[in-house]
Each structure stands twice: as C-alpha cells, then as structure tokens.
C-alpha cells in the first residue's frame, strides 16, 4: 500500500449505519445507553475491551465498559487499537496526518506522537491511511469515549493488519513503555460470530476467561480450541483477537494490573432484531490498577534469608528431636515482626514432602515460620514423618500471604498470581498460587480440586461457598 502523506482529516465511514449520523440523535442514543450501564466501581482504569457493532446490539455493553472510566482522569493519550475488517498487511497502520471527524466535531489525534511511531519503528508501523478509511472498529468507540472524557484527551488510532502472533508481539514491544497509569488503552473487539445463542454464551465465557487470565498463550490456546471444537456456524471466537493479543502482551509483565469482566450480551438479546440462530457476542472487560497492590509489605532479600534460616534450624531440631532454642528477636527487621499468614512447604527431589501453614497470622512472622517449620516434618498427615537421613535432600519453600479478598466472579482469579481459599459450613481448603502454575490447571480445575480434595465439599462445592483470593511472596 502506498502511504498517503497530505494533511487530511479522516471522515466518518459508518455514521448512519452503526450509530446515528445526526448529532442530536447520537447524543440521545449514547445518553440512553449510559443510563442503564453497569455503574462505575471507583477503579483507576488502565484499559478496556469494548465491542464495535451497531449500537442497538452492542451499545449497552460498550457503555458499561466505558462507564468504568473516571471521566475526571486526565489521560495523556488514549491509544485505540482495532483489527482491520477490510485489509491484511504487515504490522499496523497509524493515522498521522489529520484528525478523526465525527458528527459532533473533531477527535484530536496526537499527530506528533503517531509520526514518531512510524518514523522510529517502520518495520511494524505505517502511515498508510487506507486501512482507516472504511474501518468501523475505531470510529464506533469514539462517541462513548467523548461522552465520558469530553474533550480532555488526544487519541492514537492504530489499525492492526497482521494475523501473525510474532508481529503482534513486536507491536506490543513498541507500545509497552506507554502502558502506564497516565495513558488509557482501548481495544475494539466483538466475540463469537454466528453460532447459536447457547453456544455463543458458553464459547464467549471461555474466551473471556482466557483474556482475564492476562496470559497471551492461554488466549491463543483458547482460539485454537474454538476452531477444534467444531461449533456449528462459528466463524471466529474473537474478531479482534490480534488487538486483544497485543494488549495481553503489553500488560503481561505488569503485576500492578488485573483484568475484570464488566458485562456480557449477544445480538440475540436485542428484543426487536435479534434472533437466537446466528448471533454475535459482546463482552466488556476492564483492566484496572489492582486495588490490592501495596497491601502488606515487601520482604527484602535479607528478610527472606533470615526466615529460611529460622525454618531450616526449626526443621532440623524437630526431626532430630532436639530442643529448639528461643530466638533473640531484637535484631530482626520490622517486616519480620508483622503478622500475616504463611505456609512452609517441603520438597524432596522435586516432589512435595509436606506443607502446613495458616491463612492469618496471630504472632510475629518470624515466630510463625518457626512454629510451622517445627511441625510440618511430622504432622502433615499425607506423608510419613521426615527422617534425619532426608534432611540434606529437603528443600524449604516459604509463602508469605497477602490479606484475603473475597471474590464474586471466578473470572477474577488470575492463575499463577492468586491462591484460593474456599470456606463453606465450617469446611475450608486452600491452594497456594504456585499450585496452578505447577499443574497447568484451568480456573475450573483449580477450584474443583481445591473444593473436593482440600475442603471436602465436592467438585462443585465452591459454587455456593465463599471464595477468597490472595497473593504470596514465595521464596526457597
């Protein structure tokens, strides 16, 4: 494609088709959609995923996604990323040479920044305007953004032309430095296209769960399963999958953010024009600054080595039936005097050899390590007591826990980051975060095994139980 370089504004392409072309009718329609939107929850939103279909079908879900944004926040830039519906090309196209014209006025493009992307990274970005001219993926987002943010922002419009995951990762590498609290990312995508209603609901739930895991590889596996499962009439499970993949790649190493589902509907839910035979699915998803970030404290490397030393001496004393000398705690850091939950885990030759702990601390951290390490060699009922001959082969792992946070939707569980604690009618079970990583379980399996094998309330018992998540500082 030949780049177009003259200073031109991008004219509306789908006004009157996807949304009203008259400014008064558009304003009325957007205001109507926001009146029934999911309320703002008070989070600092770093990104959203919102649908881009005709407003009568997907506008309610889009409004709920945008309603999670605090309109008083002054974002430096708003990156809007959409996968092309009309053109296939290497990399991505950035609109550089004008603004986006809408029925209500201009959406100001950060032209200098867009030209910088193209100039500095020509292998993945082009300034060719052609992919933007008929594309609705960005245009349909703008009235919602304008309603929430008024005019206190500039946009960076990016159309993705590739379907190569490797190139998506290259695009993500360039954009990752700009994924910061001062910028907002918007990804435009619908979900399943054209299966029956019930198949769409189930397939879209699974795809959503893969996204909120924050794991790019899990999304790619889910997309492959969508194709392999042979769902009747399913053309795609996620039409903007390349844009979503880029967002996951951008955010995957940022431990300060979490993905949460906001609302789901599909075109079959539209009372006048929707049918249940062939539908299109819509999820609104938000990516927020984790409200639990900063809970508790950060252990230093010296703190960790001190706790491991206490644990090693306590285990050796217990196994050899020696008296454990009381430790003088006057030289210990403030962190080690804190009260929080923890688990002491023993491994031998890579295999679990024992694990005991408490979800909540009722004594200083160093003392709880000493107590748990003293009893785990002999009192984990699943294993024979540790013998003196095994001591040299025992590896110690300590997991210091964050405060518990109750969840109301299992999509809030981030595998490999969150541990789970299930409570029901006096029974309880816990899995540490690393269990999901070590086993490769799905969220359903993570919950099912914990519910059945740890809490003893059956595979489905978690469904009417209290489920809590927590994070852990793990060292060994």
Buried (B, 14 or more C-beta within 10 A) or exposed (E): EEEBEEEEEBEBBBBEEBBBEEEEEBBEBBEEBBEEBBEBEEBBBBBBBBBBBBBBBBBBBBBBBBBBBEEEBEBBBBBBBBBBBEBEBEBBBBBBBBBBBBBBEEBEBBBEBBBBBBEEBEEBBBBBBBBBEEBBBBBBBBBBBBBBBEEEBBBBBBBBBBEEBEBBBBBBBBBBEBBEBEBBBBBBBBBBBBBBBEBBBBBBBBBBBBBBBBBBEBBBEBBEBBEEEEBEBBEBBBBBBBBBBBBBBBBBEBEBBBBBBBBBBBBBBBEEEBEEEBBBBBBBBBBBBBEBEEEBBEBEEEBBEBBBEBBBBBBBBBBEEEEBEEBEEEEBBEBBEBEBBBBBBBBBEEEBBBBBBBBEBEEBBBBBBBBBBBBBBBEBEEBEEBEEEBBEEBEBBBBBBBBBBEBEEBBBBBBEBBBBBBBBEEBBBBBBBBBBEEEEBBBBBBBBBBBBEBBEBEBEBBEEBBBBBBBBBBBE
